[in-house]
Amino acid sequence: MICTRIFSSLLAIGLLNLTAVAADKDSQNSGTEGDGYHTVGPEYKTDPDLTDKGNPRGKTFAFSMPLAGSKIFKGDDKTLLPDKKPVRVERKITVYVPAAYKDGTKAPYLIIHDGPGQLKAISNALDNLTISKDASRKLPAFIAIAVENGGNDGKDSERGLEYDTMSDRLARFIHDEVLLAVLANAEIKAAYPALALTEDPWGHAVIGCSSGAAAALTMGWFRPDWFRRIIAYSGTFVDQQDDDAPEEAKYPLGAWEYHSGMKLIETSEVKPLRIFTHVSENDNHSNDEEETHHNWVMAGQRTAATLSAKGYHHRFVFSKATGHCDKRVFELTLADTLVWAWQGYRAE
């Protein structure tokens, strides 16, 4: 298909260096193992490390945050059309603290967009891989924080505002409001009186799918001082930003600007980020070979090619015979993705 040919062409003419190392000196010596282009499918099975193997379980907590109480996403933005795309009154936050976490230590964490999202599989991976005897297949005892979106999807919606806007708004919301709410939660404090989160940005990861994937990259792109490990499945690296958003003045094509249009990745200095991206063969896509600003497959391939050519620590998965945010891709790859994403992490 056209997008595979685009990626192959970039590779052939030397614009794509799949083993390039990001120019960040503070990369925690993560190495290049697992970087590059990977194809999976068309047959799929669930990785055993994403299942319950009977290992000690951590604790799960859930609470809600009313949108009206937020300073950043109150649910009344002028871009919204609540009559057509209702906004939630409150959003649910689900937190998983693995059994391997020791109260009082500064924990790394993973933010999960569209929570609870992949939390069940991720909690199983934590139970299984924090105690792994294989140093190359081990996870740190990170805390998983699943954050529900504000409601609906696409332009004119609260979810679209949060996830498709090219700014640091979502990063500030997570950093300044959600994390503080987690630390202040009475039930969590009762179970872990000395709970602490690391301030090391290499201890902060984000995962999302679709617009949540674009949001994961955007959080790291605009605030690499806060978030550095990015996991983006079926990324909406297309023009889905609200037409009347103030960010349109600077980024008129939304997330399409990362790889086309302004070519933000190509023309910007390398940021201290470790980035996983993925696209499915039958992801949301157009058969039109012209640049439509809405071709998910083309956008995913171009984003991957540009990240690798620029020299980022980058892992790209192309999944055959699958669709948008296909659960079979998560079931097969998520454990490997988490291990790669956290590679090189050194706890405080």
Summary of the structure (lengths in Angstrom):
residues: 348
radius of gyration: 19.1
end to end distance: 46.0
largest distance: 58.3
contacts: 1229
relative contact order: 0.19
helix: 34%
strand: 17%
